[in-house]
């Protein structure tokens, strides 16, 4: 099996039903999923289930031609967004399960998960149109949960206050892009 495939090659392979894409996705993104799950209240036994859910969701979306990978967007960014949303949903369901009766959890809330993914896709696409510094700041802050001090150090800013001011500007710029490109109904 070829060691590396481009995102477009993976998409074509999935559209063609080539199961080598499954193996590639599992191998390529295992460490990303593992790191995120273990950092966010997960256990080793959660990793394979979560990775399977992510890969199946991507496979289904690409296979039924609903998936568009926009220019300058990477499949890894999309997978990260799916992973984050699915894991947060799972944690929410687990906390509800432990505090409520089983009968209240008979039907999964898959539609809500799909809507959350759509909103995340909108944000990811809009982030492709802001500068690289803004993209880095927002990614470090929201996805990796870095503190302002950590971001300042990582990106060589003078101090945390400078990062905070820049983050605010970046958020405003991102909001403008989203408002320009998407209907308010897309975000409900």
N, C-alpha and C positions, 0 to 999 in steps of 0.2 A: 504494500500500500504506500502510495506517495506520502511523504512526511507532512508537507504543507499544502493546503489548498487555499485559494483566494476565497473571499466571501461569495463572490459571484459563482465560482465553481461549486461551492457547497450548495448554493441555492439551486443551481441547475441539476446537481446530483439528486437533491431531494425531489425536485419537480419530476425527474425521470424515475423516481422510486429506487434509486441506487442506495442500498443499505450501508455501503461503505461510509456514507455521510454520517450515519448514526455513530459508528465506531469512532470516526474522526471527532465528532462533537463531544462524545463522552471523554475521549482521551485529552482533547484540547482544553476543555473547560472544567475538568474535574477539580483541579487545584483551586481555581477561582471559587467554585461552589463550596468546596471544603473550607477554605479560609473564611468565607462569609458566614457560613452556617456556624462554625465553631466560635467565631467572634460574636455571634448574635444569639446566644442562649441555646445553641443546637448541640447535638451529640453526634458521634461518629455514625451511628445507625441512621441518622436523618439524611446523611449526604447522598447516598445512592437513590433514595426515594425522591429527593428534591431534584437531583440531576435528571432522573428519568422524567419527572413531571415537566421540567423545563424543555428537554429535548423533544418530548412528545408534543408539547404545545407549539413549539417552533416548527416541527415537522408538519403538523396538521395545518398550520397557518400557511406555510409555504406551499404545501401540496395542493391546497384548494385555491391557490392563486390570490389570496387576500394580502399577501406580504409584499411590501415594497421597501427595498433598502435604498434610501435616498443617497444622493451624492455626498461624499465626505462622511458618511455614517458607517460605522463598523458593526458587524454582526455581534461582536463581543459586547458592545455597548447595549445593544438590544437585549442580549441574553442576560446581562447584568440587571437591567430594568425588570425583566420577567422574574428573575430569581428573587430580587428584592421584594417585589409585590407578592409573589407566591409565598415566600417565607413569612412576610408580615401577616398575611392572611392566615397561614397555618398557626402562627403564634397567637393570633387573636382567637382563632377557633379553639386552640388548646386551653387558653385562659378562660374562655366562656364555658368550655366543657367541664373544667374542674370546678366551676362555681355554679353550674346549672344542672338540671336533669338531662338525661340522655334524650328524652322525647323531643326536646326543643332543637335537636341537631340532626333531624332525620334527612333534611334536604340541604345539599351543599349550595353555596351561593356563587356558582360559577359565572353567572351573568355579571355580577358585580366585579369579579376578578377580571373579566374580559374588558369591562368599561374602564377599570383602573389601568389596565395595560394600554388601552387606547390613549388615555390621558398622558401616560408616561411616554408613549411614542411621540405625541405632540410636543412635549417638553424636549425630548431628545432631538427631534428634528429642528426645533427652534434653536437649540444650543449650537447647532452647526453653523448658525449665522451670526454668532457673537464672536468676539476675538478669542484667541487662544488663552490669554490670561484669564479672561472672564470664565471661560469653559473650565479651566483648571481650578479656579477658586471655587466655583459652584460645585464642581464634582468632588473636590476634597471636602468641602463643608457638608454637602447633603448626602453624598453616597458613602464617603469614607469616614464621616463624622469627626474630621480633624477640628481642633480648636483654632481660633484665630492666630494664636501664638505659633502653632505648628505650621499653619499655612504661611505665615510671615517668614518663618525660617526656611521652609521648603522652597518658596518662590523668591527669596531674597528681598522681601519688603522691609522697610525700616522698622515697623512695629505692628502690633495687633490692631491698633486704631486705624492705621493706613489700610490694612486688609479689610477691616469692617466697612470703611468708607467705600472702597472699591467694590466690595461685595454688594453693597446697596446699589451702586451705579449699575452693576452687572444685572442684578435682579430687575431693575427698572427697564433696562434695555431688553432683557428676555421677555418681560411682560408686553412691551411694545410690539416685539416681533410676533408673539403669539396672537395678540389682538389684531394685527394686520393680516396674518395668514389664515386665521381660523375664525369661524363663526362662534359666537358665544354659546350656541347650542352644542357645539362639539365638546365643550368643557363641562357641561352639566352632568 
